[in-house]
Amino acid sequence: MKKTVDARGLEPPQPFELVMDALADLPKGESLLLLLDRMPHPLFRILDRDGYKYESRIRDDGVVEIDILNP
């Protein structure tokens, strides 16, 4: 089962802190789903730097979904 971090409605830096804690415990080959109210551009730079793979999309209801894979 994919882990989900629902950070909608939280003020920065709480969403960033939650996802970084979740990534620290994410085994290689596993992924997590991050739900947010907006695109986390600073997070994307960290994910790129640290070698994570990710895909982002905006749902019809405006929620940002980001699938993050620990390769």
C-alpha positions, 0 to 999 in steps of 0.5 A: 500500500502506498503511503500518503501524506496529506498536507492540504490546509497546512501552512509552510513549512509544515508540508515540507517537514512532513514530506521530508520525514516521510521520505527519510523512512521511505524504502528504496523502490517504494513511493508515496503520494503527497497531497497539497494545495499548491505546487511545491517548487522548493521541494522539487529542487530538493527531490531533483538534488537527492535523486528522487523521481516524481510526477505531479498533477493538478486534479479537477478539484484543484488538489495537487498530487505528487507521486514520489519514488525512491529509486 
